[in-house]
Amino acid sequence: LKMIHRPAIDDSRFSSVWERFVLVQKDAYEMSP
């Protein structure tokens, strides 16, 4: 991750992508034995 200041639009986009990624990972973890 680049630790530089990002515009708000990029920040919100990153947040939504990150939340989606976390949800996918959580679902995959719960689905696995």
A tleap script that builds the chain and sets N, CA, C and O, in Angstrom:
source leaprc.protein.ff14SB
mol = sequence {
  NLEU LYS MET ILE HIE ARG PRO ALA ILE ASP
  ASP SER ARG PHE SER SER VAL TRP GLU ARG
  PHE VAL LEU VAL GLN LYS ASP ALA TYR GLU
  MET SER CPRO
}
set mol.1.N position { 0.838 -1.206 0.000 }
set mol.1.CA position { 0.000 0.000 0.000 }
set mol.1.C position { 0.867 1.248 0.000 }
set mol.1.O position { 1.845 1.352 0.740 }
set mol.2.N position { 0.481 2.194 -0.852 }
set mol.2.CA position { 1.214 3.453 -0.902 }
set mol.2.C position { 0.714 4.348 0.218 }
set mol.2.O position { -0.483 4.615 0.330 }
set mol.3.N position { 1.639 4.807 1.041 }
set mol.3.CA position { 1.254 5.639 2.184 }
set mol.3.C position { 1.343 7.113 1.820 }
set mol.3.O position { 1.931 7.910 2.552 }
set mol.4.N position { 0.753 7.470 0.682 }
set mol.4.CA position { 0.711 8.875 0.291 }
set mol.4.C position { -0.724 9.355 0.405 }
set mol.4.O position { -1.654 8.549 0.408 }
set mol.5.N position { -0.906 10.659 0.497 }
set mol.5.CA position { -2.248 11.215 0.622 }
set mol.5.C position { -3.013 11.006 -0.680 }
set mol.5.O position { -2.535 11.360 -1.758 }
set mol.6.N position { -4.202 10.428 -0.568 }
set mol.6.CA position { -5.018 10.185 -1.746 }
set mol.6.C position { -6.239 11.092 -1.730 }
set mol.6.O position { -6.714 11.474 -0.661 }
set mol.7.N position { -6.748 11.439 -2.901 }
set mol.7.CA position { -8.004 12.195 -2.971 }
set mol.7.C position { -9.145 11.392 -2.345 }
set mol.7.O position { -9.077 10.165 -2.274 }
set mol.8.N position { -10.173 12.072 -1.900 }
set mol.8.CA position { -11.278 11.418 -1.200 }
set mol.8.C position { -11.939 10.352 -2.080 }
set mol.8.O position { -12.321 9.292 -1.583 }
set mol.9.N position { -12.075 10.621 -3.361 }
set mol.9.CA position { -12.734 9.660 -4.255 }
set mol.9.C position { -11.948 8.360 -4.303 }
set mol.9.O position { -12.536 7.279 -4.277 }
set mol.10.N position { -10.625 8.454 -4.371 }
set mol.10.CA position { -9.810 7.244 -4.380 }
set mol.10.C position { -9.917 6.529 -3.039 }
set mol.10.O position { -9.938 5.299 -2.985 }
set mol.11.N position { -9.983 7.301 -1.960 }
set mol.11.CA position { -10.075 6.707 -0.633 }
set mol.11.C position { -11.371 5.915 -0.485 }
set mol.11.O position { -11.368 4.795 0.025 }
set mol.12.N position { -12.475 6.503 -0.934 }
set mol.12.CA position { -13.756 5.800 -0.825 }
set mol.12.C position { -13.771 4.566 -1.721 }
set mol.12.O position { -14.322 3.529 -1.352 }
set mol.13.N position { -13.164 4.684 -2.897 }
set mol.13.CA position { -13.116 3.543 -3.805 }
set mol.13.C position { -12.285 2.427 -3.190 }
set mol.13.O position { -12.667 1.258 -3.250 }
set mol.14.N position { -11.157 2.781 -2.603 }
set mol.14.CA position { -10.303 1.791 -1.959 }
set mol.14.C position { -11.042 1.122 -0.808 }
set mol.14.O position { -10.941 -0.090 -0.620 }
set mol.15.N position { -11.783 1.914 -0.036 }
set mol.15.CA position { -12.514 1.361 1.108 }
set mol.15.C position { -13.547 0.336 0.645 }
set mol.15.O position { -13.667 -0.737 1.236 }
set mol.16.N position { -14.283 0.661 -0.400 }
set mol.16.CA position { -15.307 -0.274 -0.873 }
set mol.16.C position { -14.667 -1.547 -1.412 }
set mol.16.O position { -15.168 -2.646 -1.172 }
set mol.17.N position { -13.563 -1.405 -2.138 }
set mol.17.CA position { -12.863 -2.576 -2.669 }
set mol.17.C position { -12.318 -3.416 -1.529 }
set mol.17.O position { -12.411 -4.643 -1.559 }
set mol.18.N position { -11.747 -2.760 -0.518 }
set mol.18.CA position { -11.173 -3.477 0.625 }
set mol.18.C position { -12.261 -4.226 1.391 }
set mol.18.O position { -12.076 -5.384 1.766 }
set mol.19.N position { -13.407 -3.557 1.625 }
set mol.19.CA position { -14.506 -4.211 2.348 }
set mol.19.C position { -14.995 -5.434 1.579 }
set mol.19.O position { -15.271 -6.475 2.176 }
set mol.20.N position { -15.103 -5.310 0.262 }
set mol.20.CA position { -15.544 -6.434 -0.556 }
set mol.20.C position { -14.535 -7.575 -0.462 }
set mol.20.O position { -14.913 -8.740 -0.342 }
set mol.21.N position { -13.245 -7.229 -0.519 }
set mol.21.CA position { -12.187 -8.234 -0.419 }
set mol.21.C position { -12.264 -8.964 0.920 }
set mol.21.O position { -12.147 -10.189 0.970 }
set mol.22.N position { -12.461 -8.218 1.999 }
set mol.22.CA position { -12.543 -8.821 3.328 }
set mol.22.C position { -13.749 -9.758 3.413 }
set mol.22.O position { -13.650 -10.853 3.967 }
set mol.23.N position { -14.878 -9.328 2.867 }
set mol.23.CA position { -16.063 -10.180 2.902 }
set mol.23.C position { -15.831 -11.470 2.126 }
set mol.23.O position { -16.242 -12.541 2.573 }
set mol.24.N position { -15.184 -11.382 0.982 }
set mol.24.CA position { -14.900 -12.577 0.179 }
set mol.24.C position { -13.975 -13.505 0.945 }
set mol.24.O position { -14.192 -14.716 0.969 }
set mol.25.N position { -12.951 -12.951 1.570 }
set mol.25.CA position { -12.016 -13.776 2.336 }
set mol.25.C position { -12.733 -14.447 3.505 }
set mol.25.O position { -12.497 -15.622 3.787 }
set mol.26.N position { -13.606 -13.706 4.183 }
set mol.26.CA position { -14.326 -14.263 5.325 }
set mol.26.C position { -15.239 -15.399 4.878 }
set mol.26.O position { -15.308 -16.441 5.529 }
set mol.27.N position { -15.941 -15.192 3.761 }
set mol.27.CA position { -16.819 -16.241 3.242 }
set mol.27.C position { -16.013 -17.480 2.876 }
set mol.27.O position { -16.428 -18.602 3.166 }
set mol.28.N position { -14.861 -17.280 2.238 }
set mol.28.CA position { -14.023 -18.408 1.836 }
set mol.28.C position { -13.527 -19.159 3.072 }
set mol.28.O position { -13.471 -20.389 3.076 }
set mol.29.N position { -13.173 -18.422 4.108 }
set mol.29.CA position { -12.674 -19.047 5.335 }
set mol.29.C position { -13.780 -19.853 6.016 }
set mol.29.O position { -13.548 -20.966 6.488 }
set mol.30.N position { -14.977 -19.283 6.059 }
set mol.30.CA position { -16.078 -19.985 6.719 }
set mol.30.C position { -16.535 -21.193 5.901 }
set mol.30.O position { -17.025 -22.171 6.465 }
set mol.31.N position { -16.379 -21.136 4.584 }
set mol.31.CA position { -16.789 -22.246 3.730 }
set mol.31.C position { -15.803 -23.404 3.813 }
set mol.31.O position { -16.192 -24.564 3.683 }
set mol.32.N position { -14.533 -23.092 4.030 }
set mol.32.CA position { -13.518 -24.153 4.057 }
set mol.32.C position { -13.633 -24.979 5.331 }
set mol.32.O position { -14.019 -24.446 6.372 }
set mol.33.N position { -13.310 -26.265 5.274 }
set mol.33.CA position { -13.408 -27.148 6.443 }
set mol.33.C position { -12.381 -26.797 7.520 }
set mol.33.O position { -12.334 -27.447 8.565 }
savepdb mol mol.pdb
quit
